[in-house]
Amino acid sequence: MSLKIEDTRVKEKLFNVLKEYCRVPFCKSCGKLFKFGFPNSHEGMVDFLICEENGLTCDCPNFKLVENLYKQKEDGLLDISKFYHV
């Protein structure tokens, strides 16, 4: 089963729905969706997998920096507003 979306208009609509209505943060540097920002639900997991397969998730240095900071935080709370539009 392929999760790849061939139509660029459909990819753009999916991105905009996740950004505007689901409020998934997006990167200030590359403009892609924050991997840890998807809703913690079955639908959120499916959306994440589809976005990951279609290259809509951020993997730039901002994500690597936030990921390392998150691993260092003991309480799990982290302000990502310097790196992502929340």
C-alpha beads as a LAMMPS data file, in Angstrom:
LAMMPS data file: protein, C-alpha beads

86 atoms
85 bonds

1 atom types
1 bond types

-500.0 500.0 xlo xhi
-500.0 500.0 ylo yhi
-500.0 500.0 zlo zhi

Masses

1 110.0

Atoms # bond

1 1 1 0.000 0.000 0.000
2 1 1 1.452 3.316 -1.058
3 1 1 0.880 6.498 0.911
4 1 1 2.482 8.607 -1.806
5 1 1 0.368 11.492 -3.131
6 1 1 1.188 12.269 -6.756
7 1 1 -0.993 15.375 -7.205
8 1 1 0.837 18.449 -5.864
9 1 1 -2.454 20.298 -5.309
10 1 1 -3.657 17.529 -2.992
11 1 1 -0.337 17.653 -1.085
12 1 1 -0.702 21.417 -0.713
13 1 1 -4.285 21.096 0.544
14 1 1 -3.280 18.430 3.073
15 1 1 -0.423 20.634 4.292
16 1 1 -2.714 23.665 4.655
17 1 1 -5.401 21.695 6.528
18 1 1 -2.853 20.326 8.995
19 1 1 -1.231 23.744 9.433
20 1 1 -4.386 25.867 9.731
21 1 1 -7.054 23.603 11.212
22 1 1 -5.093 20.959 13.103
23 1 1 -2.536 23.556 14.229
24 1 1 0.529 21.424 13.500
25 1 1 3.545 23.755 13.916
26 1 1 5.661 24.395 10.828
27 1 1 9.343 25.232 10.556
28 1 1 10.524 28.833 10.264
29 1 1 13.490 27.659 8.193
30 1 1 12.240 25.037 5.720
31 1 1 8.464 25.561 6.057
32 1 1 7.654 21.893 6.653
33 1 1 5.565 20.385 9.470
34 1 1 7.034 19.678 12.918
35 1 1 7.225 15.902 13.410
36 1 1 6.285 16.010 17.101
37 1 1 3.386 18.423 16.491
38 1 1 0.791 15.973 15.182
39 1 1 -2.221 15.194 17.390
40 1 1 -1.797 12.244 19.758
41 1 1 -4.541 10.146 18.187
42 1 1 -5.070 7.490 15.547
43 1 1 -5.836 10.175 12.965
44 1 1 -2.738 12.125 13.976
45 1 1 -0.568 9.067 13.502
46 1 1 -2.072 8.407 10.053
47 1 1 -1.568 12.062 9.061
48 1 1 2.046 11.880 10.242
49 1 1 2.747 8.722 8.217
50 1 1 1.220 10.247 5.072
51 1 1 3.189 13.480 5.528
52 1 1 6.413 11.594 6.231
53 1 1 5.982 9.516 3.053
54 1 1 5.374 12.670 0.995
55 1 1 8.236 14.762 2.373
56 1 1 6.029 17.246 4.225
57 1 1 7.771 16.886 7.606
58 1 1 10.738 18.929 8.767
59 1 1 14.123 17.240 8.940
60 1 1 16.296 20.349 8.815
61 1 1 18.751 21.452 11.551
62 1 1 15.857 23.076 13.477
63 1 1 14.253 19.675 14.036
64 1 1 17.526 18.056 15.066
65 1 1 18.161 20.898 17.537
66 1 1 14.660 20.684 19.043
67 1 1 14.923 16.882 19.222
68 1 1 18.211 17.146 21.159
69 1 1 16.784 19.803 23.481
70 1 1 13.723 17.641 24.110
71 1 1 15.927 14.672 25.042
72 1 1 17.773 16.863 27.579
73 1 1 14.634 18.247 29.247
74 1 1 13.492 16.202 32.219
75 1 1 9.989 17.665 32.489
76 1 1 9.264 17.284 28.751
77 1 1 8.171 20.926 28.340
78 1 1 9.929 22.857 25.615
79 1 1 9.255 26.195 23.918
80 1 1 9.713 25.614 20.171
81 1 1 8.512 29.071 19.100
82 1 1 12.067 30.134 18.184
83 1 1 12.190 27.430 15.533
84 1 1 8.557 26.746 14.546
85 1 1 5.423 28.788 13.906
86 1 1 3.072 27.526 16.593

Bonds

1 1 1 2
2 1 2 3
3 1 3 4
4 1 4 5
5 1 5 6
6 1 6 7
7 1 7 8
8 1 8 9
9 1 9 10
10 1 10 11
11 1 11 12
12 1 12 13
13 1 13 14
14 1 14 15
15 1 15 16
16 1 16 17
17 1 17 18
18 1 18 19
19 1 19 20
20 1 20 21
21 1 21 22
22 1 22 23
23 1 23 24
24 1 24 25
25 1 25 26
26 1 26 27
27 1 27 28
28 1 28 29
29 1 29 30
30 1 30 31
31 1 31 32
32 1 32 33
33 1 33 34
34 1 34 35
35 1 35 36
36 1 36 37
37 1 37 38
38 1 38 39
39 1 39 40
40 1 40 41
41 1 41 42
42 1 42 43
43 1 43 44
44 1 44 45
45 1 45 46
46 1 46 47
47 1 47 48
48 1 48 49
49 1 49 50
50 1 50 51
51 1 51 52
52 1 52 53
53 1 53 54
54 1 54 55
55 1 55 56
56 1 56 57
57 1 57 58
58 1 58 59
59 1 59 60
60 1 60 61
61 1 61 62
62 1 62 63
63 1 63 64
64 1 64 65
65 1 65 66
66 1 66 67
67 1 67 68
68 1 68 69
69 1 69 70
70 1 70 71
71 1 71 72
72 1 72 73
73 1 73 74
74 1 74 75
75 1 75 76
76 1 76 77
77 1 77 78
78 1 78 79
79 1 79 80
80 1 80 81
81 1 81 82
82 1 82 83
83 1 83 84
84 1 84 85
85 1 85 86
